[in-house]
Amino acid sequence: MEIKSKYKFVNYLWDEKNAKEFGDDQVALFLYRSNILGADLRITNFGGGNTSCKTIEKDPITNEPVEVMWIKGSGGDIGTLKRDGVAGLYNQRLHDLKKVYRGLEHEDEMVALFNHCIYDLDSKAPSIDTPLHGLLPFKHIDHLHPDSLIAIAAAEDSEAITKEIWGDTMGWVPWQRPGFDLGLQLEACLTNNPSIRGIVLGSHGVFTWGETSYESYVNSLEVIETASAYIEKKISENGSVFGGLKTNSLSEEDRKSQAAKLAPILRGMCSSENNMIGHFTDDDVVLEFINSNDLDRLAPMGTSCPDHFLRTKIKPLLLDLSADENLEDVESLISKLSPSFEAYRKDYQSYYDNHKHINSPAIRDANPVIILFPGVGMFSFSKNKQTARVAAEFYINAINVMRGAEAISNYTSLPYQEAFDIEYWLLEEAKLQRQPKEKSLSRKVALVTGSGGGIGRAIADKLIREGANVIFSDISEEHLEEATSSYTSDQAIGTYCDVTSKKSIEVAINKASLQFGGLDIMVHSAGLAISKPIVDTTEKDWDLLQDVLVKGQFLLSQSAAIVFRKQKLGGNLVNIASKNGLVSGPNNTGYGTAKAAQLHMSRLLAAELAPDGVRVNTVNPDGVIIGSKIWEGDWAEGRAKAYGISVEELPTFYAKRNLLNEIIRTEDIANGVFAFLAILDKSTGNIINVDGGVANAFVR
């Protein structure tokens, strides 16, 4: 029988051919094992758990053989762990720390002492889990957070259930915050039960091990498989999950529609202290929980595993809305939701006040991270897309834990004091303080039209480099695919958008709301250019220019304003017009008129939208020939003809005619947009000419 078929609840991913390539390199095999364990979210959550191996190395000072433990460093993720994310420590020195350990009250001082155990000078900072691995004697150890094991660990009679499932082959230790003392507890558990294959940590996770990397991997899978099968058997015997169905889900299409309408409102309310980026999911696991009879009882209890609530907060916010609620009356909806948000913030303040210590860090953002909408789905909000998405993944882990624990007996969460001590742990605060400074456009969502190439793509690329999440939009699917291919969906997505169609724009903005929670920046860069004498300009030419440049700007501005007003976070409209909107030139009536209309519409909108905190500005390019898609068509030939030169001479011609004699590139236009968004934050109704200096285009 193929070994993969043994496992129903986990993925067997060990490939002997791949493993053989590492030969006897135990560190490489440990990294391989870590990566395939982390590839299955049922085995461990992103950034959670830890893995290690022990090898014999030569001491660089004494030349004597010493045991070195290699372990995932602080802040890493086993699924993506590489050699530079590992800490290498003298294992005997970790044991020697017992001589100076002063007890639980002095637990945190041990972390600094881990640095005195470093063997590999290129080590990542050792994590708090280091002694948990070092004080156990096994060559390969996996500390994981499988939903099934945490469900057993979070059941009210966890120790008895552990014994029922595994007999005397698994140890059990009660909940304790990770640290040196927990390492001592694991060591004592093994000493008292020398034949065990692993240890269940109350409310936390599991430790498993082996003498080889493969043995440790298989042991981990088998323990998780056994736990998962036990839970599924219990669910089958019970006949229902979470007390059965209370609310029916809307259809998938209607769920997405409701979520897109509501997301910007929720984003605005969650951003009362700091702007947040959103994520939405309506996975079956989520719907089963949020539509259940037990939702109101279980959700307020909070999560059990520390890794869960560090990302999700101790509990979610439940929306008191019917799934088919009319979400069109924004002000009425905000009035209806505001009391729930205020109550959540006050409750979080009380949680902080009632459990803080004299040296606790200051209270953090009191807004919810997880928001549950029965019949529709789950929203999560955090400082960036990845963190918001991972928070949702963690809450799905928490749902699975509650599902399993309730099937076994009753779910128990961590006491609030224990949860607080983890959430506001000084070591966690220090980790937060070490995070890199956010970029200037972090926490912002931008939609850039015409960003499949040319100026639009340069703008979109610039905004991403400065930290924004971007929706690339274009009428060319091929160009969109190429433009977004180097980005993850946590950074950017692409969407077809015909700026002359209100429906198409609505679809694009809905995608922005579902993917990132809303919209902060709209850049209208989609365009075309037609250069003809007045007598040769057709009505079709005229209409096309007016539709794409003027009507498109009107429809985009209108749609963006609606989202901005839902969020109440202000916003930015930046329109890419042209020097031709200011300067009279030959053979340019259709194009120049449309660009002039764009300029004045921007000024009108700046005056109208200022009370909403929305700034409207314009960037006027000129002579952007290199990289601009406009110049790939007839426009280049038309302009060359108008000036009596060849197409090949155009870049030099345009450079020579500006005051600085500079060639203007797409990146220069992107810098102009960035200036309005991140530097000139008190400017509205203004124009930046990015043209090297064309005197006739001076606005004053």
C-alpha positions in Angstrom: 0.0 0.0 0.0 1.3 3.4 -0.9 2.3 5.2 2.3 0.3 8.4 1.2 -2.9 6.4 1.4 -2.4 5.8 5.1 -3.3 9.4 5.8 -6.7 10.9 5.5 -6.4 14.1 7.6 -2.8 15.2 6.7 -0.7 15.3 3.6 2.2 12.9 3.4 4.7 15.0 1.4 8.1 13.3 2.0 9.8 12.6 -1.3 12.6 10.1 -0.8 14.2 11.2 -4.1 14.3 14.8 -2.9 15.5 13.8 0.6 18.4 11.7 -0.8 19.8 14.8 -2.5 20.7 16.1 1.0 22.8 13.0 1.8 23.8 13.0 5.4 23.4 16.8 5.9 21.1 16.7 8.9 20.5 20.4 8.9 19.3 20.3 5.3 17.0 17.4 6.1 15.6 19.3 9.1 14.9 22.3 6.8 13.2 19.9 4.3 11.1 18.4 7.0 10.2 21.8 8.3 9.1 23.1 4.9 6.8 20.1 4.1 5.3 20.2 7.6 4.6 23.9 7.2 3.0 23.4 3.8 -0.1 21.9 5.4 -2.1 24.4 7.4 -3.8 21.5 9.2 -0.4 20.7 10.7 0.6 24.1 11.8 -0.4 27.7 11.2 1.8 30.4 9.5 4.7 31.4 11.8 3.6 28.9 14.4 5.3 26.0 16.0 9.0 25.2 15.8 11.3 22.4 14.5 14.9 21.5 15.4 17.7 19.0 15.0 20.9 18.2 16.9 24.2 17.4 15.3 27.8 16.8 16.4 30.1 19.6 15.3 33.7 20.6 16.0 34.1 23.4 18.6 36.1 26.2 16.9 38.0 26.9 20.1 38.8 23.5 21.5 38.5 21.4 18.3 36.5 19.0 20.5 33.2 17.4 19.3 30.1 19.2 20.7 26.4 18.8 20.3 24.8 21.7 18.5 21.1 22.3 18.3 19.7 23.9 15.1 16.3 25.5 15.6 14.0 27.9 13.8 14.8 31.4 14.9 12.5 34.0 16.3 9.8 35.3 14.0 10.3 32.6 11.4 7.9 30.3 9.6 8.7 26.6 9.2 6.9 26.5 5.9 9.4 28.9 4.3 12.3 28.3 6.7 15.8 28.6 5.1 19.3 28.3 6.5 19.6 32.0 7.3 16.5 31.7 9.5 18.0 29.1 11.9 19.8 29.5 15.2 22.6 27.2 16.1 23.4 26.8 19.8 25.7 24.7 22.1 23.1 22.3 23.5 25.1 21.6 26.7 25.1 25.4 27.5 21.4 25.4 27.3 21.4 22.7 29.9 23.9 24.7 32.0 21.3 27.5 32.2 19.5 25.4 34.8 22.3 26.5 37.2 21.3 30.2 36.9 17.5 29.9 36.4 15.8 31.8 39.2 12.2 30.7 38.7 9.0 31.8 36.9 9.1 35.4 38.1 12.5 35.8 36.3 11.6 33.8 33.2 12.2 36.6 30.7 15.8 37.2 31.7 16.6 33.7 30.3 16.0 34.9 26.7 19.0 37.2 26.8 21.1 34.3 28.1 20.3 32.2 25.1 22.7 34.4 23.2 25.5 33.1 25.4 24.8 29.7 24.0 25.3 30.6 20.4 27.5 28.3 18.3 26.9 29.6 14.8 27.8 33.3 14.7 25.4 33.8 11.7 22.5 32.6 13.8 19.0 34.1 13.7 17.9 35.3 17.2 16.9 32.3 19.2 13.2 32.0 19.9 11.4 31.6 23.2 10.9 27.9 22.3 14.6 27.2 22.3 14.8 25.5 25.8 11.7 23.4 25.0 13.8 21.6 22.3 17.2 21.8 23.9 16.2 20.1 27.2 14.7 17.1 25.3 17.3 14.6 24.2 16.0 13.7 20.8 17.9 14.4 17.6 14.9 15.7 15.7 11.9 17.4 17.3 8.7 19.0 16.0 6.6 21.4 18.0 3.4 21.9 16.0 0.0 23.5 16.3 -2.3 21.1 14.5 -6.0 22.0 14.9 -6.8 18.5 16.0 -4.2 18.4 18.8 -5.1 21.9 20.0 -8.8 20.8 20.1 -7.7 18.0 22.4 -5.5 20.3 24.3 -8.4 22.8 24.7 -11.0 20.3 25.8 -12.0 20.7 29.4 -10.8 17.1 30.2 -7.8 17.3 28.0 -5.5 15.0 30.1 -8.0 12.2 30.3 -8.8 12.4 26.6 -5.1 12.3 25.8 -4.8 9.0 27.7 -8.0 7.6 26.2 -6.6 8.2 22.7 -2.9 7.2 23.1 -2.7 5.4 26.4 0.7 5.6 27.9 2.4 6.5 24.7 1.8 10.3 24.9 2.6 12.6 27.8 0.6 15.7 28.8 1.6 18.9 30.6 -0.9 21.6 31.6 -0.9 25.1 30.0 2.1 27.2 30.8 3.5 30.2 28.9 6.4 29.2 26.7 9.8 29.7 28.3 12.6 28.0 30.2 10.3 26.6 32.9 8.1 24.9 30.3 11.2 23.3 28.9 11.9 21.9 32.4 8.3 20.6 32.6 8.7 18.8 29.3 12.0 17.3 30.5 10.3 16.1 33.7 7.4 14.6 31.7 9.8 12.6 29.7 11.8 11.5 32.7 8.6 10.2 34.3 7.3 8.6 31.1 10.5 7.5 29.2 8.6 5.4 26.6 6.3 8.2 25.2 6.4 9.3 21.6 5.3 12.9 22.2 3.7 15.4 24.6 0.4 17.3 24.4 0.7 20.8 25.7 -2.6 22.0 27.4 -4.3 24.7 25.3 -1.3 24.9 23.1 -0.1 22.2 20.8 2.1 19.1 20.6 5.7 17.9 20.7 6.8 14.9 18.8 10.3 13.5 17.9 12.5 10.9 16.2 16.1 9.8 15.9 16.1 10.8 12.2 14.3 13.6 10.3 12.1 11.1 8.6 11.2 9.3 11.8 10.2 12.6 13.4 8.1 13.6 10.4 6.2 10.3 10.3 5.7 10.3 14.1 4.2 13.8 13.8 1.9 12.8 11.0 0.7 9.6 12.8 0.0 11.5 16.0 -2.0 14.2 14.1 -3.8 11.5 12.0 -4.9 9.6 15.2 -6.2 12.8 16.8 -8.1 13.9 13.7 -9.7 10.5 13.2 -10.8 10.5 16.9 -12.5 13.9 16.5 -14.2 13.0 13.2 -15.6 9.8 14.9 -17.0 11.9 17.7 -18.6 14.4 15.3 -20.1 11.5 13.4 -21.5 10.1 16.7 -22.9 13.5 17.7 -24.7 14.0 14.4 -24.3 17.8 14.3 -21.6 20.5 14.7 -21.9 23.7 16.7 -25.4 22.9 17.8 -26.7 22.8 14.2 -27.8 25.4 11.7 -29.4 28.7 12.8 -28.8 31.0 9.8 -28.9 30.1 6.1 -26.1 31.4 3.9 -26.8 33.6 1.0 -25.7 32.3 -2.5 -22.0 32.8 -3.2 -22.8 35.6 -5.6 -25.0 37.4 -3.0 -22.4 36.8 -0.3 -19.7 38.5 -2.4 -22.0 41.3 -3.3 -23.0 42.0 0.4 -19.3 41.7 1.5 -18.2 44.2 -1.2 -20.8 46.7 -0.1 -20.0 46.3 3.6 -16.2 46.0 3.6 -15.4 49.7 3.1 -17.8 50.7 6.0 -16.2 48.1 8.3 -12.8 49.2 7.2 -13.5 52.8 8.1 -14.9 51.8 11.5 -11.9 49.5 12.2 -9.5 52.4 11.2 -10.5 54.8 14.0 -6.9 54.7 15.3 -4.9 53.4 12.3 -5.8 52.7 8.7 -6.4 49.0 8.1 -6.2 46.7 5.1 -9.0 44.1 4.9 -9.5 40.5 3.9 -12.8 38.5 3.3 -13.4 34.8 3.3 -16.6 32.7 3.1 -15.0 29.3 3.3 -17.3 26.4 4.2 -15.5 26.1 7.6 -16.3 29.7 8.4 -20.0 29.5 7.2 -20.5 26.4 9.3 -19.4 28.2 12.4 -21.0 31.7 11.9 -24.4 30.1 10.8 -24.6 27.9 13.9 -26.6 27.9 17.0 -23.5 27.9 19.2 -21.9 31.0 17.6 -23.2 33.4 20.3 -21.8 31.1 23.0 -18.5 30.1 21.6 -17.2 33.3 19.8 -17.1 35.5 23.0 -15.1 32.8 24.8 -12.0 33.7 22.9 -9.3 31.5 21.4 -7.1 29.1 23.2 -3.7 28.8 21.4 -1.5 31.9 22.0 -0.5 31.9 18.3 -4.2 32.4 17.5 -5.2 35.3 19.6 -1.9 37.1 19.1 -3.1 37.6 15.5 -6.9 37.7 15.9 -7.3 39.4 19.3 -8.9 37.5 22.1 -12.4 37.5 20.5 -14.2 38.6 17.3 -16.9 41.1 16.8 -20.3 39.7 15.8 -22.4 41.8 13.5 -26.0 42.3 14.4 -27.2 42.3 10.8 -29.3 39.9 8.8 -27.5 38.4 5.8 -29.9 40.1 3.3 -29.8 43.4 5.1 -30.2 46.5 2.8 -26.7 48.0 2.8 -27.4 50.9 0.5 -28.3 53.5 3.1 -24.7 54.1 4.4 -25.4 56.6 7.1 -28.2 54.5 8.6 -26.0 51.5 8.5 -23.1 53.3 10.2 -25.5 54.4 12.9 -26.7 50.9 13.4 -23.2 49.4 13.6 -21.5 52.1 15.7 -22.8 51.0 19.1 -21.3 47.5 18.5 -17.9 48.9 17.6 -18.0 51.2 20.6 -19.0 48.4 22.9 -16.1 46.2 21.5 -13.6 49.0 22.1 -14.8 49.6 25.7 -14.7 45.9 26.4 -11.1 45.7 25.1 -10.2 48.7 27.3 -11.7 46.9 30.3 -9.8 43.7 29.3 -6.6 45.8 29.3 -7.4 47.7 32.5 -8.4 44.6 34.5 -5.3 42.5 33.6 -2.5 44.9 33.1 0.7 44.9 35.2 2.7 47.9 36.4 5.2 47.4 33.5 2.7 46.4 30.8 3.1 48.1 27.4 0.5 50.8 26.6 -2.8 49.5 25.2 -2.8 48.8 21.5 -5.5 49.5 18.9 -8.8 48.5 20.5 -10.6 47.8 17.3 -11.6 44.3 16.3 -9.4 42.2 13.9 -12.0 39.5 13.1 -15.6 40.5 12.2 -18.2 37.8 11.7 -21.3 38.3 9.5 -23.7 35.3 9.8 -24.9 34.1 6.4 -22.2 36.1 4.6 -18.7 35.4 5.9 -15.7 36.7 7.9 -13.8 39.9 7.5 -10.4 40.5 9.0 -8.5 43.8 9.3 -4.9 44.5 10.0 -1.9 46.7 9.1 -1.3 45.0 5.7 -2.9 42.4 3.5 -0.7 39.5 4.5 -1.3 40.1 8.2 -5.1 40.4 7.6 -5.1 37.2 5.6 -3.0 35.3 8.1 -5.4 36.5 10.9 -8.3 35.0 9.0 -6.3 31.7 8.6 -5.6 31.7 12.3 -9.3 32.2 13.1 -10.2 29.3 10.9 -7.7 27.3 13.0 -9.5 28.5 16.1 -12.9 27.5 14.6 -11.5 24.0 13.9 -10.2 23.8 17.5 -13.6 24.8 18.9 -15.3 22.3 16.5 -13.1 19.5 17.7 -13.2 20.3 21.4 -17.0 20.6 21.4 -17.3 17.2 19.6 -15.0 15.7 22.3 -16.5 17.3 25.4 -16.5 21.1 25.9 -14.3 23.8 24.5 -12.3 25.8 27.1 -10.4 29.0 26.3 -7.4 30.4 28.1 -8.2 32.5 31.2 -8.2 36.2 30.2 -5.2 36.9 32.5 -3.1 34.2 30.8 -4.2 35.6 27.4 -3.3 39.1 28.4 0.1 38.0 29.7 0.9 36.6 26.3 -0.6 39.5 24.3 1.2 42.1 26.3 4.3 40.1 27.1 7.3 42.4 27.2 9.1 40.0 24.8 6.3 40.3 22.3 6.4 44.0 22.7 10.1 44.0 22.0 9.5 41.9 18.9 6.9 44.5 17.7 9.3 47.3 18.3 11.9 45.6 16.1 9.7 45.5 13.1 10.8 47.7 10.2 9.3 51.1 9.8 6.3 51.1 7.5 6.6 52.6 4.0 5.0 55.9 3.2 2.0 54.4 1.4 1.5 51.4 3.7 -2.1 50.8 4.7 -3.3 52.4 1.4 -5.2 50.8 -1.4 -4.9 52.2 -5.0 -6.7 51.5 -8.2 -4.7 52.5 -11.3 -6.4 52.5 -14.7 -4.5 51.8 -17.8 -1.9 50.0 -15.7 -1.3 47.1 -18.1 1.6 49.1 -19.5 3.2 52.5 -20.1 2.6 55.3 -17.6 -0.1 53.5 -15.7 2.1 50.5 -15.0 5.0 52.7 -13.9 2.6 54.4 -11.5 1.3 51.1 -10.1 4.8 49.7 -9.7 5.9 52.9 -7.9 2.9 52.7 -5.5 3.7 49.1 -4.6 7.3 49.9 -4.0 6.1 52.6 -1.5 3.9 50.1 0.3 0.5 50.4 -1.3 -1.8 47.6 -2.3 -2.7 48.1 -5.9 -5.4 47.0 -8.3 -4.0 47.0 -11.8 -6.8 47.7 -14.3 -6.8 47.6 -18.1 -8.8 46.5 -21.1 -6.0 44.1 -22.1 -6.0 40.9 -20.1 -2.6 40.0 -21.7 -1.0 43.2 -20.5 -2.6 42.8 -17.0 -1.2 39.3 -16.6 2.3 40.5 -17.6 2.1 43.5 -15.3 1.0 41.6 -12.2 3.1 38.5 -12.7 5.9 39.6 -10.4 3.6 40.3 -7.5 1.7 38.2 -4.9 -2.0 38.6 -4.4 -1.1 40.2 -1.0 0.5 43.0 -3.0 -1.7 43.4 -6.1 -4.3 42.0 -8.3 -5.3 42.7 -11.9 -8.8 43.3 -13.2 -10.4 44.1 -16.5 -11.9 47.6 -16.5 -13.5 49.5 -19.3 -13.5 53.1 -17.9 -16.4 54.0 -20.2 -18.6 51.5 -18.5 -20.1 52.2 -15.0 -20.8 48.5 -14.5 -17.2 47.6 -15.4 -15.9 50.2 -12.9 -18.2 48.9 -10.2 -16.9 45.4 -10.7 -13.3 46.6 -10.4 -14.0 48.6 -7.2 -15.9 45.6 -5.7 -12.8 43.5 -6.3 -10.8 46.1 -4.5 -13.2 46.0 -1.6 -13.2 42.2 -1.4 -9.4 41.9 -1.8 -8.2 44.8 0.4 -11.2 46.1 2.2 -11.8 49.4 0.3 -10.0 52.1 -1.7 -7.9 55.1 -0.8 -6.4 56.2 -4.1 -7.8 56.3 -7.6 -5.4 57.1 -10.4 -6.9 57.6 -13.9 -4.1 56.9 -16.3 -6.1 55.0 -19.0 -5.9 57.0 -22.2 -5.3 57.2 -25.9 -4.3 60.0 -28.2 -5.5 60.9 -31.6 -3.7 63.7 -33.5 -5.6 65.0 -36.6 -6.5 68.3 -38.2 -10.0 69.4 -37.4 -11.4 68.5 -40.8 -10.0 65.0 -40.5 -11.2 64.4 -37.0 -14.2 62.1 -37.2 -17.2 62.1 -34.8 -16.0 58.6 -33.8 -12.6 60.0 -32.9 -14.2 62.8 -30.8 -16.5 60.4 -29.0 -13.8 58.0 -28.2 -11.5 60.7 -26.7 -14.4 62.1 -24.7 -15.5 58.7 -23.5 -12.2 57.4 -22.3 -10.6 60.6 -21.0 -13.6 62.6 -19.8 -16.5 60.3 -19.2 -14.0 57.7 -17.8 -12.7 60.3 -15.3 -16.2 61.3 -14.3 -17.4 57.7 -13.7 -14.2 56.7 -11.8 -14.4 59.8 -9.6 -18.1 59.2 -8.9 -17.5 55.5 -7.9 -14.4 56.3 -5.8 -16.3 59.1 -4.0 -19.0 56.6 -2.9 -16.3 54.3 -1.4 -14.5 57.2 0.2 -17.6 58.4 1.9 -18.4 54.9 3.2 -15.0 54.7 4.8 -14.8 58.3 6.1 -11.0 58.1 5.8 -10.5 60.8 3.1 -9.0 59.7 -0.2 -7.0 60.8 -3.2 -7.9 61.2 -6.9 -5.0 61.8 -9.2 -5.7 62.2 -12.9 -3.1 61.9 -15.6 -3.9 64.7 -18.1 -1.5 66.4 -20.4 0.4 69.5 -21.2 -2.0 69.7 -24.2 -4.8 70.6 -21.8 -3.0 73.9 -21.3 -1.2 74.6 -24.5 -2.7 75.2 -28.0 -1.0 73.1 -30.6 -1.7 72.1 -34.2 -3.8 69.1 -35.3 -4.9 68.5 -31.7 -8.5 69.7 -31.2 -10.0 66.4 -30.0 -7.3 65.4 -27.7 -6.5 68.8 -26.3 -10.2 69.6 -25.6 -10.6 66.3 -23.7 -7.5 66.9 -21.7 -8.6 70.4 -20.8 -11.9 69.0 -19.6 -10.0 66.6 -17.4 -8.1 69.4 -15.9 -11.2 71.5 -15.1 -13.2 68.5 -13.8 -10.3 67.9 -11.4 -10.6 71.4 -10.0 -14.3 71.1 -9.7 -14.0 67.8 -7.8 -11.3 69.3 -5.5 -13.8 71.9 -4.4 -16.7 69.5 -4.0 -14.9 66.7 -2.2 -12.7 68.6 0.1 -15.2 68.5 3.0 -14.8 64.7 2.8 -11.1 64.9 3.1 -10.6 63.9 -0.5 -7.8 65.6 -2.4 -8.0 65.8 -6.2 -4.9 66.7 -8.3 -3.5 66.3 -11.8 -0.2 65.3 -13.3 0.5 66.7 -16.8 3.0 64.7 -18.7 4.5 65.7 -22.0 6.7 63.9 -24.5 6.7 60.6 -22.6 7.8 58.6 -25.6 9.9 55.8 -24.2 7.7 53.2 -22.5 4.4 54.9 -23.3 1.9 52.8 -25.2 0.3 55.9 -26.7 3.4 56.3 -28.8 3.1 52.8 -30.2 0.2 53.8 -32.4 -0.7 56.5 -34.9 -0.2 59.3 -32.4 3.6 59.2 -32.9 3.2 59.5 -36.6 0.7 62.3 -36.2 2.9 64.3 -34.0 6.0 63.7 -36.1 4.1 64.9 -39.2 2.8 68.0 -37.3 6.4 69.0 -36.4 7.9 67.9 -39.8 10.3 65.3 -38.3 10.6 61.5 -38.4 9.1 59.3 -35.6 12.7 58.2 -34.6 13.6 61.9 -34.0 10.7 62.4 -31.5 12.5 61.6 -28.2 15.3 64.0 -29.0 12.9 66.6 -30.4 10.8 66.6 -27.3 13.8 66.7 -25.0 15.3 69.7 -26.9 12.1 71.7 -26.7 11.8 71.6 -22.9 13.8 74.0 -20.8 15.8 71.4 -19.1 16.5 69.4 -22.3 15.5 66.2 -20.5 13.9 63.1 -21.8 10.7 62.4 -19.8 10.1 58.8 -18.8 7.2 56.9 -17.4 9.0 56.7 -14.0 9.0 60.5 -13.9 5.2 60.6 -14.1 5.0 58.0 -11.4 7.1 60.2 -9.2 4.7 63.1 -9.8 1.8 61.0 -8.6 3.7 59.8 -5.6 4.5 63.4 -4.7 0.8 64.3 -4.5 0.0 61.2 -2.5 2.9 61.1 0.1 4.6 64.5 0.1 2.2 67.3 -0.9 -0.4 66.1 1.6 -2.0 69.5 1.9 -2.4 70.1 -1.8 -5.7 69.8 -3.7 -6.9 71.2 -7.0 -3.3 71.5 -8.2 -1.3 70.5 -11.3 2.2 69.2 -11.5 3.7 69.5 -15.0 6.2 66.7 -15.6 7.5 67.9 -18.9 11.1 69.2 -18.4 9.7 72.7 -18.4 7.4 73.9 -21.2 6.9 77.7 -20.8 3.6 77.7 -22.6 2.3 75.2 -20.1 3.2 77.1 -17.0 -0.1 77.3 -15.0 0.7 80.8 -13.7 
